Amino acid sequence: MTKVYLKKGREASLLRFHPWVFSGAVARVDGNPSEGDVVFVYSAAGEALAAGHWQIGSIAVRILSFTADPLLPTFWEDSLRSALEARKTCGLWENPSTNCFRLVHGEGDGLPGLIIDWYDGVAVLQAHSVGMFRAKGKICDALRKVFGEHLKAVYDKSSGTAPFKAGLELIDGYLWQAEDYQPGPRTVLENGHSFLVDFAEGQKTGFFLDQRDNRDLVGKYARGKRVLNLFCYTGGFSVYALAAGAVFVHSVDSSAKAISLVSKNMELNGFPSEKHEELCTDAIEYLGRECEDGRYDLIIVDPPAFAKHRGALQNALRAYQRLNAAAISKVAPGGLVFTFSCSQVVDKEAFALAVFSAAAQTGRKVRILDRMCQPADHAVNIYHPEGEYLKGLLLYVE
């Protein structure tokens, strides 16, 4: 049993139930743990504090339990049942209009380093730590116990998320399939809209589930509007806008695979081709060079994360400023801009300041009509505010 002893006074964060132990807080390690092993954390005075996955890097331990006891044999099953109960409370389980959601959101569900998304019976797993990657067999077994016949397959999509320096065999594939399961892209429902999800080839787990509520909000404003969806990926916002009665929607993304899925999603939802156009081009270049002033009444700006670590923060803020200045300057008078950041290191105050600077640069009168965030299934642990990563603003531009 490996014991990790903290420096004097460095146990305070664990006593506040923060789920990380930073390497700088570690005084010594009694044992020789491999990355991903479960280790037990003690204060400098020898007080038992927690148990978690050992890892190499700035975060030394990701906490699984705030007792320094071995994990119970039912740990994974109990944790997944708890996560499912929370989704039932949110109205997402056995919902006839929505059969895809996030089942496990890392620290938000007490399982740091683990993401599981549910796509109508298929659980897509992403391990962001060696500990979770090594536990994927146990997690798969627990999923089968918790969901029973509702579970059709478990797919591991960890090749792009697990630490590549750890020497793991990062090959995506099925961990388990029911006998009658047909592999391949899966059609799911979100608020009654149909989407084709390719979890094998698509980004993340195949669909950006975190924008569900914000897509619905776009639908409430889109009627009668000319809409531009930048960084559209598979066209989620575009589907909601057209369903709500947009005059037309242009969807822009640099990925040919994404644009292909946009076309399929348009067909799935029965939208006429004259209402929608897919543009496989760089979104920033399109907005800056090809987009005419006033052509669009509603512009959606949902870029990928510009900053994945604090060293990239300032460059990211400048990029958000330039992008939003272009959108605010281009939208028609009385138009709307839905703008987002999914960069965890960019907090909502810094993002709002970047957008404020962008608005000031254009000289246009801008109001904030709404503030947006991630939905309830992307839960934030109250002791881990860093888990609140998605932020957005709805702007009215005169």
Buried (B, 14 or more C-beta within 10 A) or exposed (E): EBBBBBEEEBBEBBEEBBBBBBEEBBEEBEEEBEBBBBBBBBBBEEEBBBBBBBBBEEBBBBBBBBEBEEBEEEBBBBBBBBBBEBBEEBEBBEBEEBBBBBBBBBBBBBBBBBBBBBBBBBBBBBBBBBBBBBBBEBBBBBBBEBBEEEBBBBBBBBBEBBBEEBEBEBEBEBBBBBEEBEEEBBBBBBBEBBBBBBBBEBBBBBBBBBBBBBBBBBBEBBEEBBBBBBBBBBBBBBBBBBBBEBBBBBBBBBBEBBBBBBBBBBEBBEBEEEBBBBBBBBBBEBBBEEBEEEBBBBBBBBBEBBBEEEEBBEEBBEBBBBBBBBBBBBBBEEBBBBBBBBBBBBBBEBBBBBBBBBBEBBEBEBEEEBEBBBBBBBBBBEBBEBBBBBBBBBBBBE
